[in-house]
Amino acid sequence: MANTAATPGYASFREFYPYYLAQHTHRTSRRLHVVGTLLALLIAVLALLRAEPAWLLAALLAGYLPAWVGHYFFEHNTPATFRHPLYSLRGDFTMLGEILSGRMRW
């Protein structure tokens, strides 16, 4: 995989987000992220409504597996989640919001 060099620390999400976007330039990868994030949200809501905590593991898998496929096969880079898990999660939701609002092409 390319782009495996150490990434710098970030003092804020505002500093991190341009890096996050640079790691998500391939359209198919962004689409996989959107589908995975929406599916994860749906499963998480169902887990809460049905009081099925085991479904939260399914939600994690539904969110991360499509994203990791996007990174490995389309972006050819390492997911930011491995080095910046909280900023990366926020990046997923921020990118989802930008795509759903039409501010970003998917």
HELIX and SHEET records of a PDB file:
HELIX    1   1 PHE A   13  ALA A   22  1                                  10    
HELIX    2   2 ARG A   27  LEU A   49  1                                  23    
HELIX    3   3 TRP A   55  VAL A   69  1                                  15    
HELIX    4   4 GLY A   70  GLU A   75  3                                   6    
HELIX    5   5 ALA A   80  PHE A   82  5                                   3    
HELIX    6   6 PRO A   85  LEU A  100  1                                  16    
END                                                                             
